[in-house]
């Protein structure tokens, strides 16, 4: 039992929560914006727990979809499904159970949030397969990892205003930036096995591309902050985020695997800086 549990926890990346934080901070930022302040303990719990559950479910589905590719990549060859330690059926059942638990949380909100949750699930399932035919699958991941934003507005207001979609578009740029850093780690292996990534598509412009997407994210959210009349802490948070992005340039400019992976792995601090700015802007 302990051995199986350990494998399941490895499958859902229990010991590597950075991916969950990348989902969480934009969702909570949107929740605070939608509510104009603290959204209440119920919605905070729903979105926090739901984020961790759906990220875990997504890992299980992703590993099933990529199992034939992952065995050719040194970094992923020993993942539970790829190595055969966990069967495809087990992984899919675990992913379904986690997704159902997350849906149970959504059912405690309202009809609009429930409706949008189906779209979020569809994009999450579709994403792993886009690596086979789409030159920029990170853009699809960007939609999946940003869908907490319209759902947050739906949960608070019962509708999704234009603001939510503009925030999603800006956040999508951030996802492309950090997942391109991630793709740069495996670029040599990905070229051999024939899958598509933004790192391959951007080629020698990969570092410039990453920095451009960081800039688009920060600029879009700054413009929306001005439109919404957010106070100075929000822009201070964006300034910290810009500083972190600048530091990432120093990590990825040589395209070393360790530098690119470190930049990706620590990206959640950039999202936290923006979230902290949102909260303080509403509080002070």
C-alpha atoms as an extended CHARMM CRD file, in Angstrom:
* protein
*
       284  EXT
         1         1  UNK       CA              0.0000000000        0.0000000000        0.0000000000  PROA      1               0.0000000000
         2         2  UNK       CA              2.7840000000        2.4160000000        0.9080000000  PROA      2               0.0000000000
         3         3  UNK       CA              4.5460000000        1.5750000000       -2.3610000000  PROA      3               0.0000000000
         4         4  UNK       CA              1.4210000000        2.2310000000       -4.4590000000  PROA      4               0.0000000000
         5         5  UNK       CA              0.6830000000        5.4490000000       -2.5860000000  PROA      5               0.0000000000
         6         6  UNK       CA              4.2390000000        6.6290000000       -3.2180000000  PROA      6               0.0000000000
         7         7  UNK       CA              3.8310000000        5.9380000000       -6.9310000000  PROA      7               0.0000000000
         8         8  UNK       CA              0.5220000000        7.7890000000       -7.0870000000  PROA      8               0.0000000000
         9         9  UNK       CA              1.9850000000       10.7740000000       -5.2610000000  PROA      9               0.0000000000
        10        10  UNK       CA              4.8910000000       10.7720000000       -7.6990000000  PROA      10              0.0000000000
        11        11  UNK       CA              2.4320000000       10.6270000000      -10.6040000000  PROA      11              0.0000000000
        12        12  UNK       CA              0.6110000000       13.7650000000       -9.4610000000  PROA      12              0.0000000000
        13        13  UNK       CA              3.9100000000       15.5800000000       -8.6230000000  PROA      13              0.0000000000
        14        14  UNK       CA              3.0070000000       15.8520000000       -4.9280000000  PROA      14              0.0000000000
        15        15  UNK       CA              6.6060000000       16.7150000000       -4.0760000000  PROA      15              0.0000000000
        16        16  UNK       CA              6.7900000000       19.3890000000       -6.8120000000  PROA      16              0.0000000000
        17        17  UNK       CA              4.0000000000       21.8710000000       -6.1060000000  PROA      17              0.0000000000
        18        18  UNK       CA              5.4410000000       24.6880000000       -8.2460000000  PROA      18              0.0000000000
        19        19  UNK       CA              3.0350000000       23.8340000000      -11.0670000000  PROA      19              0.0000000000
        20        20  UNK       CA              0.0770000000       24.2230000000       -8.7290000000  PROA      20              0.0000000000
        21        21  UNK       CA              1.2980000000       27.6490000000       -7.6490000000  PROA      21              0.0000000000
        22        22  UNK       CA              1.5480000000       28.7120000000      -11.2940000000  PROA      22              0.0000000000
        23        23  UNK       CA             -2.1590000000       27.9380000000      -11.5700000000  PROA      23              0.0000000000
        24        24  UNK       CA             -3.1040000000       29.3170000000       -8.1770000000  PROA      24              0.0000000000
        25        25  UNK       CA             -1.7300000000       32.8650000000       -8.1330000000  PROA      25              0.0000000000
        26        26  UNK       CA             -3.5300000000       34.1370000000      -11.2790000000  PROA      26              0.0000000000
        27        27  UNK       CA             -6.7860000000       32.5310000000      -10.1210000000  PROA      27              0.0000000000
        28        28  UNK       CA             -6.5660000000       34.1610000000       -6.7040000000  PROA      28              0.0000000000
        29        29  UNK       CA             -5.5740000000       37.4940000000       -8.2520000000  PROA      29              0.0000000000
        30        30  UNK       CA             -8.7180000000       37.3470000000      -10.3810000000  PROA      30              0.0000000000
        31        31  UNK       CA            -10.7940000000       36.3330000000       -7.3740000000  PROA      31              0.0000000000
        32        32  UNK       CA             -9.6380000000       39.4210000000       -5.4290000000  PROA      32              0.0000000000
        33        33  UNK       CA            -10.1970000000       41.6780000000       -8.4410000000  PROA      33              0.0000000000
        34        34  UNK       CA            -13.6690000000       40.3030000000       -9.0710000000  PROA      34              0.0000000000
        35        35  UNK       CA            -14.6570000000       40.7580000000       -5.4250000000  PROA      35              0.0000000000
        36        36  UNK       CA            -12.9360000000       44.0950000000       -4.9700000000  PROA      36              0.0000000000
        37        37  UNK       CA            -11.1710000000       42.6420000000       -1.9300000000  PROA      37              0.0000000000
        38        38  UNK       CA            -11.2850000000       39.4750000000        0.1540000000  PROA      38              0.0000000000
        39        39  UNK       CA            -13.6800000000       37.0710000000       -1.6320000000  PROA      39              0.0000000000
        40        40  UNK       CA            -14.6600000000       35.0920000000        1.4540000000  PROA      40              0.0000000000
        41        41  UNK       CA            -13.3800000000       31.8460000000        2.9150000000  PROA      41              0.0000000000
        42        42  UNK       CA            -15.6950000000       29.6390000000        0.8680000000  PROA      42              0.0000000000
        43        43  UNK       CA            -14.4680000000       30.7880000000       -2.5570000000  PROA      43              0.0000000000
        44        44  UNK       CA            -10.8810000000       30.9650000000       -1.3340000000  PROA      44              0.0000000000
        45        45  UNK       CA            -11.0780000000       27.3050000000       -0.2580000000  PROA      45              0.0000000000
        46        46  UNK       CA            -12.8390000000       26.2160000000       -3.4630000000  PROA      46              0.0000000000
        47        47  UNK       CA            -10.2580000000       27.7990000000       -5.7530000000  PROA      47              0.0000000000
        48        48  UNK       CA             -7.2300000000       26.8090000000       -3.6910000000  PROA      48              0.0000000000
        49        49  UNK       CA             -8.2040000000       23.1650000000       -3.2400000000  PROA      49              0.0000000000
        50        50  UNK       CA             -9.6390000000       22.9680000000       -6.7400000000  PROA      50              0.0000000000
        51        51  UNK       CA             -6.3940000000       24.2390000000       -8.2340000000  PROA      51              0.0000000000
        52        52  UNK       CA             -4.3010000000       21.5810000000       -6.5230000000  PROA      52              0.0000000000
        53        53  UNK       CA             -6.7810000000       18.8250000000       -7.4440000000  PROA      53              0.0000000000
        54        54  UNK       CA             -7.0070000000       19.8150000000      -11.1130000000  PROA      54              0.0000000000
        55        55  UNK       CA             -3.2660000000       20.2430000000      -11.5050000000  PROA      55              0.0000000000
        56        56  UNK       CA             -2.8120000000       16.7560000000      -10.0480000000  PROA      56              0.0000000000
        57        57  UNK       CA             -5.4420000000       15.3290000000      -12.3860000000  PROA      57              0.0000000000
        58        58  UNK       CA             -3.7810000000       17.0910000000      -15.3100000000  PROA      58              0.0000000000
        59        59  UNK       CA             -0.4230000000       15.5180000000      -14.4770000000  PROA      59              0.0000000000
        60        60  UNK       CA             -1.9800000000       12.0330000000      -14.5900000000  PROA      60              0.0000000000
        61        61  UNK       CA             -3.6620000000       12.6700000000      -17.9530000000  PROA      61              0.0000000000
        62        62  UNK       CA             -0.5420000000       14.3320000000      -19.3870000000  PROA      62              0.0000000000
        63        63  UNK       CA              1.6600000000       11.3870000000      -18.4390000000  PROA      63              0.0000000000
        64        64  UNK       CA             -0.7310000000        8.9560000000      -20.1210000000  PROA      64              0.0000000000
        65        65  UNK       CA             -0.8370000000       11.0490000000      -23.3060000000  PROA      65              0.0000000000
        66        66  UNK       CA              2.9640000000       11.5200000000      -23.3890000000  PROA      66              0.0000000000
        67        67  UNK       CA              4.0520000000        8.0570000000      -22.2380000000  PROA      67              0.0000000000
        68        68  UNK       CA              5.4660000000        7.0460000000      -25.6370000000  PROA      68              0.0000000000
        69        69  UNK       CA              7.3870000000       10.3080000000      -25.9160000000  PROA      69              0.0000000000
        70        70  UNK       CA              8.5650000000       10.5220000000      -22.3010000000  PROA      70              0.0000000000
        71        71  UNK       CA             10.4860000000        7.2500000000      -22.4880000000  PROA      71              0.0000000000
        72        72  UNK       CA             12.8890000000        8.8980000000      -24.9550000000  PROA      72              0.0000000000
        73        73  UNK       CA             13.5710000000       11.8900000000      -22.6840000000  PROA      73              0.0000000000
        74        74  UNK       CA             16.0920000000       11.3670000000      -19.8950000000  PROA      74              0.0000000000
        75        75  UNK       CA             14.2990000000       13.7020000000      -17.4620000000  PROA      75              0.0000000000
        76        76  UNK       CA             10.9250000000       11.9560000000      -17.8430000000  PROA      76              0.0000000000
        77        77  UNK       CA             11.8200000000        8.3390000000      -18.6260000000  PROA      77              0.0000000000
        78        78  UNK       CA             11.2350000000        7.1810000000      -15.0440000000  PROA      78              0.0000000000
        79        79  UNK       CA              7.7950000000        8.7220000000      -14.5830000000  PROA      79              0.0000000000
        80        80  UNK       CA              5.4010000000        6.0990000000      -13.1560000000  PROA      80              0.0000000000
        81        81  UNK       CA              3.2770000000        5.5910000000      -16.2790000000  PROA      81              0.0000000000
        82        82  UNK       CA              6.2160000000        5.7670000000      -18.6890000000  PROA      82              0.0000000000
        83        83  UNK       CA              8.2320000000        3.2230000000      -16.7070000000  PROA      83              0.0000000000
        84        84  UNK       CA              5.2220000000        0.9060000000      -16.3530000000  PROA      84              0.0000000000
        85        85  UNK       CA              5.0960000000        1.1650000000      -12.5600000000  PROA      85              0.0000000000
        86        86  UNK       CA              1.5610000000        2.5950000000      -12.8350000000  PROA      86              0.0000000000
        87        87  UNK       CA             -0.7920000000        1.3240000000      -15.5380000000  PROA      87              0.0000000000
        88        88  UNK       CA             -2.6420000000        3.5900000000      -17.9480000000  PROA      88              0.0000000000
        89        89  UNK       CA             -5.9430000000        2.4870000000      -16.4030000000  PROA      89              0.0000000000
        90        90  UNK       CA             -4.7490000000        3.3190000000      -12.8840000000  PROA      90              0.0000000000
        91        91  UNK       CA             -3.5110000000        6.7610000000      -13.9590000000  PROA      91              0.0000000000
        92        92  UNK       CA             -6.7580000000        7.5950000000      -15.7460000000  PROA      92              0.0000000000
        93        93  UNK       CA             -8.8720000000        6.4210000000      -12.8100000000  PROA      93              0.0000000000
        94        94  UNK       CA             -6.8120000000        8.5140000000      -10.4110000000  PROA      94              0.0000000000
        95        95  UNK       CA             -7.0600000000       11.5370000000      -12.7090000000  PROA      95              0.0000000000
        96        96  UNK       CA            -10.8390000000       11.0800000000      -13.0150000000  PROA      96              0.0000000000
        97        97  UNK       CA            -11.2360000000       10.7760000000       -9.2340000000  PROA      97              0.0000000000
        98        98  UNK       CA             -9.2700000000       13.9890000000       -8.6500000000  PROA      98              0.0000000000
        99        99  UNK       CA            -11.2180000000       15.8450000000      -11.3460000000  PROA      99              0.0000000000
       100       100  UNK       CA            -14.5120000000       14.6690000000       -9.8230000000  PROA      100             0.0000000000
       101       101  UNK       CA            -13.3890000000       15.8910000000       -6.4040000000  PROA      101             0.0000000000
       102       102  UNK       CA            -12.6060000000       19.2860000000       -7.9460000000  PROA      102             0.0000000000
       103       103  UNK       CA            -15.9970000000       19.3020000000       -9.6670000000  PROA      103             0.0000000000
       104       104  UNK       CA            -17.6260000000       18.6030000000       -6.3150000000  PROA      104             0.0000000000
       105       105  UNK       CA            -16.0960000000       21.8530000000       -5.0640000000  PROA      105             0.0000000000
       106       106  UNK       CA            -17.3410000000       23.7320000000       -8.1430000000  PROA      106             0.0000000000
       107       107  UNK       CA            -20.8740000000       22.4680000000       -7.4460000000  PROA      107             0.0000000000
       108       108  UNK       CA            -20.8610000000       24.5650000000       -4.2630000000  PROA      108             0.0000000000
       109       109  UNK       CA            -20.5930000000       27.7910000000       -6.3100000000  PROA      109             0.0000000000
       110       110  UNK       CA            -23.0960000000       28.8540000000       -8.9960000000  PROA      110             0.0000000000
       111       111  UNK       CA            -24.4130000000       27.8370000000      -12.4080000000  PROA      111             0.0000000000
       112       112  UNK       CA            -22.0600000000       30.0980000000      -14.3600000000  PROA      112             0.0000000000
       113       113  UNK       CA            -18.9590000000       28.6560000000      -12.6930000000  PROA      113             0.0000000000
       114       114  UNK       CA            -20.2060000000       25.1060000000      -13.2070000000  PROA      114             0.0000000000
       115       115  UNK       CA            -20.7780000000       25.7780000000      -16.9110000000  PROA      115             0.0000000000
       116       116  UNK       CA            -17.3140000000       27.2620000000      -17.4250000000  PROA      116             0.0000000000
       117       117  UNK       CA            -15.7050000000       24.3440000000      -15.5630000000  PROA      117             0.0000000000
       118       118  UNK       CA            -16.6100000000       22.0430000000      -18.4670000000  PROA      118             0.0000000000
       119       119  UNK       CA            -14.7540000000       24.2970000000      -20.8990000000  PROA      119             0.0000000000
       120       120  UNK       CA            -11.7530000000       24.3530000000      -18.5540000000  PROA      120             0.0000000000
       121       121  UNK       CA            -11.7550000000       20.5510000000      -18.3630000000  PROA      121             0.0000000000
       122       122  UNK       CA            -11.9900000000       20.1940000000      -22.1490000000  PROA      122             0.0000000000
       123       123  UNK       CA             -8.9860000000       22.4560000000      -22.7390000000  PROA      123             0.0000000000
       124       124  UNK       CA             -6.9680000000       20.6120000000      -20.0600000000  PROA      124             0.0000000000
       125       125  UNK       CA             -7.6300000000       17.2420000000      -21.6980000000  PROA      125             0.0000000000
       126       126  UNK       CA             -6.9700000000       18.5780000000      -25.1900000000  PROA      126             0.0000000000
       127       127  UNK       CA             -3.6340000000       20.2450000000      -24.3770000000  PROA      127             0.0000000000
       128       128  UNK       CA             -1.3120000000       17.1720000000      -24.1520000000  PROA      128             0.0000000000
       129       129  UNK       CA             -2.2530000000       16.0840000000      -27.6680000000  PROA      129             0.0000000000
       130       130  UNK       CA             -1.4760000000       19.4610000000      -29.2730000000  PROA      130             0.0000000000
       131       131  UNK       CA              2.2520000000       18.7410000000      -29.0350000000  PROA      131             0.0000000000
       132       132  UNK       CA              1.7920000000       16.3710000000      -31.9860000000  PROA      132             0.0000000000
       133       133  UNK       CA              0.5380000000       18.9160000000      -34.5090000000  PROA      133             0.0000000000
       134       134  UNK       CA              0.5890000000       22.5070000000      -33.1580000000  PROA      134             0.0000000000
       135       135  UNK       CA              3.8060000000       24.5200000000      -33.3700000000  PROA      135             0.0000000000
       136       136  UNK       CA              3.0000000000       26.4950000000      -30.2070000000  PROA      136             0.0000000000
       137       137  UNK       CA              1.2890000000       24.0760000000      -27.7630000000  PROA      137             0.0000000000
       138       138  UNK       CA              2.3050000000       26.3900000000      -24.9200000000  PROA      138             0.0000000000
       139       139  UNK       CA             -0.4680000000       28.7460000000      -26.0930000000  PROA      139             0.0000000000
       140       140  UNK       CA             -3.0500000000       26.0160000000      -25.4560000000  PROA      140             0.0000000000
       141       141  UNK       CA             -1.4710000000       25.3690000000      -22.0670000000  PROA      141             0.0000000000
       142       142  UNK       CA             -1.7530000000       29.1120000000      -21.4730000000  PROA      142             0.0000000000
       143       143  UNK       CA             -5.5100000000       28.9320000000      -21.9250000000  PROA      143             0.0000000000
       144       144  UNK       CA             -5.7520000000       25.8910000000      -19.6450000000  PROA      144             0.0000000000
       145       145  UNK       CA             -3.5850000000       27.4680000000      -16.9350000000  PROA      145             0.0000000000
       146       146  UNK       CA             -5.4980000000       30.7570000000      -17.1480000000  PROA      146             0.0000000000
       147       147  UNK       CA             -9.0420000000       29.4220000000      -17.0160000000  PROA      147             0.0000000000
       148       148  UNK       CA             -9.2420000000       30.0070000000      -13.2810000000  PROA      148             0.0000000000
       149       149  UNK       CA             -9.5300000000       33.7200000000      -14.1470000000  PROA      149             0.0000000000
       150       150  UNK       CA            -12.9370000000       33.6610000000      -15.8960000000  PROA      150             0.0000000000
       151       151  UNK       CA            -14.1450000000       31.0320000000      -13.4310000000  PROA      151             0.0000000000
       152       152  UNK       CA            -13.2080000000       33.3410000000      -10.5340000000  PROA      152             0.0000000000
       153       153  UNK       CA            -15.2540000000       36.1790000000      -12.0200000000  PROA      153             0.0000000000
       154       154  UNK       CA            -18.1400000000       33.7990000000      -12.6840000000  PROA      154             0.0000000000
       155       155  UNK       CA            -18.0290000000       32.5840000000       -9.0750000000  PROA      155             0.0000000000
       156       156  UNK       CA            -18.0890000000       36.1210000000       -7.6440000000  PROA      156             0.0000000000
       157       157  UNK       CA            -20.3020000000       37.9710000000      -10.1290000000  PROA      157             0.0000000000
       158       158  UNK       CA            -22.2750000000       35.2320000000      -11.8760000000  PROA      158             0.0000000000
       159       159  UNK       CA            -20.8950000000       36.3890000000      -15.2380000000  PROA      159             0.0000000000
       160       160  UNK       CA            -17.5890000000       36.7790000000      -17.0590000000  PROA      160             0.0000000000
       161       161  UNK       CA            -16.8980000000       40.4170000000      -18.0680000000  PROA      161             0.0000000000
       162       162  UNK       CA            -14.4570000000       41.5500000000      -20.7460000000  PROA      162             0.0000000000
       163       163  UNK       CA            -11.9140000000       42.3130000000      -18.0090000000  PROA      163             0.0000000000
       164       164  UNK       CA            -11.5880000000       38.6000000000      -17.2390000000  PROA      164             0.0000000000
       165       165  UNK       CA            -10.7720000000       37.7130000000      -20.8380000000  PROA      165             0.0000000000
       166       166  UNK       CA             -8.1680000000       40.4690000000      -21.0960000000  PROA      166             0.0000000000
       167       167  UNK       CA             -6.5850000000       39.2190000000      -17.8680000000  PROA      167             0.0000000000
       168       168  UNK       CA             -6.6100000000       35.7040000000      -19.3350000000  PROA      168             0.0000000000
       169       169  UNK       CA             -4.8990000000       36.9470000000      -22.4940000000  PROA      169             0.0000000000
       170       170  UNK       CA             -2.1810000000       38.6560000000      -20.4750000000  PROA      170             0.0000000000
       171       171  UNK       CA             -1.6960000000       35.6310000000      -18.2560000000  PROA      171             0.0000000000
       172       172  UNK       CA             -1.4810000000       33.4040000000      -21.3360000000  PROA      172             0.0000000000
       173       173  UNK       CA              1.6380000000       35.3630000000      -22.3170000000  PROA      173             0.0000000000
       174       174  UNK       CA              3.1870000000       34.5860000000      -18.9180000000  PROA      174             0.0000000000
       175       175  UNK       CA              2.4400000000       30.8700000000      -19.3530000000  PROA      175             0.0000000000
       176       176  UNK       CA              4.0680000000       30.8650000000      -22.7950000000  PROA      176             0.0000000000
       177       177  UNK       CA              7.1320000000       32.5690000000      -21.2820000000  PROA      177             0.0000000000
       178       178  UNK       CA              7.7020000000       30.1170000000      -18.4580000000  PROA      178             0.0000000000
       179       179  UNK       CA              6.7200000000       26.9900000000      -20.3840000000  PROA      179             0.0000000000
       180       180  UNK       CA              9.0880000000       27.9630000000      -23.1780000000  PROA      180             0.0000000000
       181       181  UNK       CA             11.8320000000       28.0160000000      -20.5360000000  PROA      181             0.0000000000
       182       182  UNK       CA             10.6830000000       24.5210000000      -19.5670000000  PROA      182             0.0000000000
       183       183  UNK       CA             10.6920000000       23.4040000000      -23.2140000000  PROA      183             0.0000000000
       184       184  UNK       CA             14.2270000000       24.7350000000      -23.6610000000  PROA      184             0.0000000000
       185       185  UNK       CA             15.3840000000       22.1230000000      -21.1500000000  PROA      185             0.0000000000
       186       186  UNK       CA             14.2170000000       19.2310000000      -23.3540000000  PROA      186             0.0000000000
       187       187  UNK       CA             14.6700000000       20.7950000000      -26.7930000000  PROA      187             0.0000000000
       188       188  UNK       CA             17.3310000000       18.3350000000      -28.0000000000  PROA      188             0.0000000000
       189       189  UNK       CA             15.2400000000       15.3260000000      -26.9880000000  PROA      189             0.0000000000
       190       190  UNK       CA             12.0470000000       16.8500000000      -28.4060000000  PROA      190             0.0000000000
       191       191  UNK       CA             13.7200000000       17.3990000000      -31.7900000000  PROA      191             0.0000000000
       192       192  UNK       CA             14.7010000000       13.7330000000      -31.9100000000  PROA      192             0.0000000000
       193       193  UNK       CA             11.2540000000       12.3880000000      -31.0940000000  PROA      193             0.0000000000
       194       194  UNK       CA              9.4030000000       14.8650000000      -33.2900000000  PROA      194             0.0000000000
       195       195  UNK       CA              7.0830000000       16.7520000000      -30.9470000000  PROA      195             0.0000000000
       196       196  UNK       CA              6.2880000000       20.4400000000      -31.2410000000  PROA      196             0.0000000000
       197       197  UNK       CA              7.2220000000       23.0800000000      -28.6480000000  PROA      197             0.0000000000
       198       198  UNK       CA              7.5660000000       26.8530000000      -28.5770000000  PROA      198             0.0000000000
       199       199  UNK       CA             11.3090000000       26.4750000000      -27.9010000000  PROA      199             0.0000000000
       200       200  UNK       CA             11.6940000000       24.6520000000      -31.2210000000  PROA      200             0.0000000000
       201       201  UNK       CA              9.3860000000       27.0320000000      -33.1000000000  PROA      201             0.0000000000
       202       202  UNK       CA             11.1500000000       30.1590000000      -31.8220000000  PROA      202             0.0000000000
       203       203  UNK       CA             14.5680000000       28.6540000000      -32.5660000000  PROA      203             0.0000000000
       204       204  UNK       CA             17.4060000000       31.1370000000      -32.0680000000  PROA      204             0.0000000000
       205       205  UNK       CA             14.8640000000       33.7550000000      -30.9960000000  PROA      205             0.0000000000
       206       206  UNK       CA             13.8090000000       31.7030000000      -27.9750000000  PROA      206             0.0000000000
       207       207  UNK       CA             15.3800000000       33.9410000000      -25.3160000000  PROA      207             0.0000000000
       208       208  UNK       CA             14.0700000000       37.1090000000      -26.9800000000  PROA      208             0.0000000000
       209       209  UNK       CA             10.6710000000       35.4530000000      -27.2870000000  PROA      209             0.0000000000
       210       210  UNK       CA             10.5390000000       34.5330000000      -23.6100000000  PROA      210             0.0000000000
       211       211  UNK       CA             11.3850000000       38.0610000000      -22.5530000000  PROA      211             0.0000000000
       212       212  UNK       CA              8.8520000000       39.5190000000      -25.0060000000  PROA      212             0.0000000000
       213       213  UNK       CA              6.0810000000       37.3410000000      -23.5640000000  PROA      213             0.0000000000
       214       214  UNK       CA              7.0400000000       38.3860000000      -20.0250000000  PROA      214             0.0000000000
       215       215  UNK       CA              6.8240000000       42.0240000000      -21.1460000000  PROA      215             0.0000000000
       216       216  UNK       CA              3.4150000000       41.4870000000      -22.7800000000  PROA      216             0.0000000000
       217       217  UNK       CA              2.0710000000       39.8970000000      -19.6000000000  PROA      217             0.0000000000
       218       218  UNK       CA              3.2510000000       42.7330000000      -17.3540000000  PROA      218             0.0000000000
       219       219  UNK       CA              2.1790000000       45.4580000000      -19.7950000000  PROA      219             0.0000000000
       220       220  UNK       CA             -1.3040000000       43.9700000000      -20.2600000000  PROA      220             0.0000000000
       221       221  UNK       CA             -1.9610000000       43.5980000000      -16.5510000000  PROA      221             0.0000000000
       222       222  UNK       CA             -0.5530000000       47.0910000000      -15.8720000000  PROA      222             0.0000000000
       223       223  UNK       CA             -2.9170000000       48.6240000000      -18.4430000000  PROA      223             0.0000000000
       224       224  UNK       CA             -5.8560000000       46.7530000000      -16.9380000000  PROA      224             0.0000000000
       225       225  UNK       CA             -4.8200000000       47.9130000000      -13.4790000000  PROA      225             0.0000000000
       226       226  UNK       CA             -4.9060000000       51.5260000000      -14.6500000000  PROA      226             0.0000000000
       227       227  UNK       CA             -8.3240000000       50.9560000000      -16.1970000000  PROA      227             0.0000000000
       228       228  UNK       CA             -9.6260000000       49.4740000000      -12.9370000000  PROA      228             0.0000000000
       229       229  UNK       CA             -8.0800000000       52.1910000000      -10.7800000000  PROA      229             0.0000000000
       230       230  UNK       CA             -5.8840000000       49.8520000000       -8.7630000000  PROA      230             0.0000000000
       231       231  UNK       CA             -3.5750000000       51.5350000000       -6.2740000000  PROA      231             0.0000000000
       232       232  UNK       CA              0.2310000000       51.7270000000       -6.0950000000  PROA      232             0.0000000000
       233       233  UNK       CA              0.9210000000       48.3240000000       -4.4390000000  PROA      233             0.0000000000
       234       234  UNK       CA             -0.3500000000       46.6080000000       -7.5920000000  PROA      234             0.0000000000
       235       235  UNK       CA              2.2690000000       48.3610000000       -9.7030000000  PROA      235             0.0000000000
       236       236  UNK       CA              4.9110000000       47.6620000000       -7.0760000000  PROA      236             0.0000000000
       237       237  UNK       CA              4.0440000000       43.9670000000       -7.4270000000  PROA      237             0.0000000000
       238       238  UNK       CA              4.3610000000       44.2190000000      -11.2050000000  PROA      238             0.0000000000
       239       239  UNK       CA              7.7270000000       45.9510000000      -10.7830000000  PROA      239             0.0000000000
       240       240  UNK       CA              8.9550000000       43.0710000000       -8.6310000000  PROA      240             0.0000000000
       241       241  UNK       CA              7.6440000000       40.6540000000      -11.2640000000  PROA      241             0.0000000000
       242       242  UNK       CA              9.5450000000       42.5640000000      -13.9530000000  PROA      242             0.0000000000
       243       243  UNK       CA             12.7010000000       42.3360000000      -11.8330000000  PROA      243             0.0000000000
       244       244  UNK       CA             12.2540000000       38.5750000000      -11.4860000000  PROA      244             0.0000000000
       245       245  UNK       CA             11.7700000000       38.2970000000      -15.2590000000  PROA      245             0.0000000000
       246       246  UNK       CA             14.9960000000       40.2360000000      -15.7560000000  PROA      246             0.0000000000
       247       247  UNK       CA             16.7970000000       37.8280000000      -13.4360000000  PROA      247             0.0000000000
       248       248  UNK       CA             15.4330000000       34.9310000000      -15.4960000000  PROA      248             0.0000000000
       249       249  UNK       CA             17.1250000000       36.4090000000      -18.5380000000  PROA      249             0.0000000000
       250       250  UNK       CA             20.4520000000       35.9010000000      -16.8090000000  PROA      250             0.0000000000
       251       251  UNK       CA             19.5110000000       32.2440000000      -16.2070000000  PROA      251             0.0000000000
       252       252  UNK       CA             18.3450000000       31.3810000000      -19.7270000000  PROA      252             0.0000000000
       253       253  UNK       CA             20.5490000000       33.5210000000      -21.9570000000  PROA      253             0.0000000000
       254       254  UNK       CA             23.1680000000       30.7370000000      -22.2920000000  PROA      254             0.0000000000
       255       255  UNK       CA             20.3840000000       28.1500000000      -22.8230000000  PROA      255             0.0000000000
       256       256  UNK       CA             21.8930000000       25.7670000000      -20.2820000000  PROA      256             0.0000000000
       257       257  UNK       CA             19.5230000000       23.0260000000      -19.0960000000  PROA      257             0.0000000000
       258       258  UNK       CA             20.0940000000       23.8320000000      -15.4310000000  PROA      258             0.0000000000
       259       259  UNK       CA             19.5640000000       27.5520000000      -15.9270000000  PROA      259             0.0000000000
       260       260  UNK       CA             16.3730000000       27.1320000000      -17.9550000000  PROA      260             0.0000000000
       261       261  UNK       CA             14.9300000000       24.6080000000      -15.5170000000  PROA      261             0.0000000000
       262       262  UNK       CA             15.7430000000       26.8080000000      -12.5430000000  PROA      262             0.0000000000
       263       263  UNK       CA             14.0200000000       29.7590000000      -14.2030000000  PROA      263             0.0000000000
       264       264  UNK       CA             10.9100000000       27.6740000000      -14.8340000000  PROA      264             0.0000000000
       265       265  UNK       CA             10.8750000000       26.0910000000      -11.3770000000  PROA      265             0.0000000000
       266       266  UNK       CA             11.0360000000       29.4460000000       -9.5590000000  PROA      266             0.0000000000
       267       267  UNK       CA              8.5160000000       31.2230000000      -11.7920000000  PROA      267             0.0000000000
       268       268  UNK       CA              5.7540000000       30.9630000000       -9.2180000000  PROA      268             0.0000000000
       269       269  UNK       CA              7.4290000000       33.7620000000       -7.2420000000  PROA      269             0.0000000000
       270       270  UNK       CA              6.7020000000       36.0970000000      -10.1410000000  PROA      270             0.0000000000
       271       271  UNK       CA              3.0270000000       35.1550000000       -9.9460000000  PROA      271             0.0000000000
       272       272  UNK       CA              3.0370000000       35.5590000000       -6.1810000000  PROA      272             0.0000000000
       273       273  UNK       CA              4.4750000000       39.0710000000       -6.4990000000  PROA      273             0.0000000000
       274       274  UNK       CA              1.5820000000       40.0710000000       -8.7480000000  PROA      274             0.0000000000
       275       275  UNK       CA             -0.9630000000       38.4450000000       -6.4360000000  PROA      275             0.0000000000
       276       276  UNK       CA              0.5030000000       40.2160000000       -3.3960000000  PROA      276             0.0000000000
       277       277  UNK       CA              0.2520000000       43.5090000000       -5.2590000000  PROA      277             0.0000000000
       278       278  UNK       CA             -3.4180000000       42.8580000000       -6.0480000000  PROA      278             0.0000000000
       279       279  UNK       CA             -4.2310000000       42.0290000000       -2.4260000000  PROA      279             0.0000000000
       280       280  UNK       CA             -2.3600000000       45.0100000000       -0.9830000000  PROA      280             0.0000000000
       281       281  UNK       CA             -3.9090000000       47.3330000000       -3.5590000000  PROA      281             0.0000000000
       282       282  UNK       CA             -7.3620000000       46.3300000000       -2.3220000000  PROA      282             0.0000000000
       283       283  UNK       CA             -6.4050000000       46.3150000000        1.3610000000  PROA      283             0.0000000000
       284       284  UNK       CA             -4.3240000000       49.4670000000        1.9180000000  PROA      284             0.0000000000
